[in-house]
Amino acid sequence: MTTTATGAPAPARTRDGAERLPGAWTTGLRRGALEIRQFFRQRDQVVFTFSFPVVFLFLFASIFHDDVKGSGVTASQLYVPAMMASGIMSTSFQSLGISIAVERDEKALRRLRGTPLPPAAYFLGKIWLVLFTGMLETAVLLTVGTTCYDVSLPSSTTRWLDFAWIFVLGLAGCALLGIAISSVPKSAKSAGSVVVLPFLILQFISGVYISIDTIPGWMLDVGALFPLKWLCQGLRGVFLPDSAKVLEQAGAWEFGRIALVLAAWCVGGLVLCLLTFRWTNRRDG
C-alpha cells in the first residue's frame, strides 16, 4: 500500500470507483511509523535523548553510593527508578511540548490541517512515537540499573503488572500534558525554555535528583500535584524492596493513590488538550 507525504495511506477505492479514505486508527499507525523514522534520522537528538538520563544516573550514582540508613538500599539504587521516571516524562512531556510547538511555528500543523489526514491520526502518531521511545529508554535504564547497580527485577507477576499500568498511565498523562503545554510558547525559539524549566523544577521536587526524605514537605506537596512524583514513587515500589518504604512521605508505596493521580492526569490532560490546542500560532489567527 502506498502512502502520502503525511504518513497516511493512499485512499482505497470502492467498487464504484469512489475514493474511500482510511480510518484514523490505520492512518495513526502509519503516521506513528513516519514519526519514529523521522526521529531516528536526527542522530544528535537520538543520542541526547537516550544518553542524558544514563549519564545523569552514572553521575549521581557515583557521587551518592552509600547505603541509605534504614532503607536496605543504596543511594545509587534509588536513582535507577527515579531516572526511569524522568526518562518517561522526558520522552513524552518534554519531547512533545517542544516538537509540536516547533511544528506549529514552522506552519507544518497548518499544512497538515489542510490535508485529508484525520486530526486524531496526528495525535495517535505522536503517542506511538512516545510509546516507542519511552519503552526503549526505560529498557536502556533498566539494563544499566540491573547490571551496574544491583537493582533486582520483580519476581512476581503482580509487580510486573504494576509496572505496566504505571508506565502506561504515566506516559499517557505526561504526553497529554506535553501536548497541552505546546500551545504556551509563542514561537519555536521560546519552546525549549517554556517546557524545560518546569520539567527541571519538577525533577528536583519530585524525588528524581534528591531523596524524598530530604525534600521540604511543602515542596513535596507541590510536586504531588504533578505526575512525575507519582511515577517515581510507583517505580520505586516496583523495583526496590519493601524496606525502602520508610523513605516515602507516607511510609508506603500507595499504589492505589498512584493509579488515581495518574488516571486523573490522563483525563485532565485530555481536557487541557481539547481546550488549548491550536493548529496555528496566535499571530496567524
Disulfide bonds with the S-S distance in Angstrom:
none
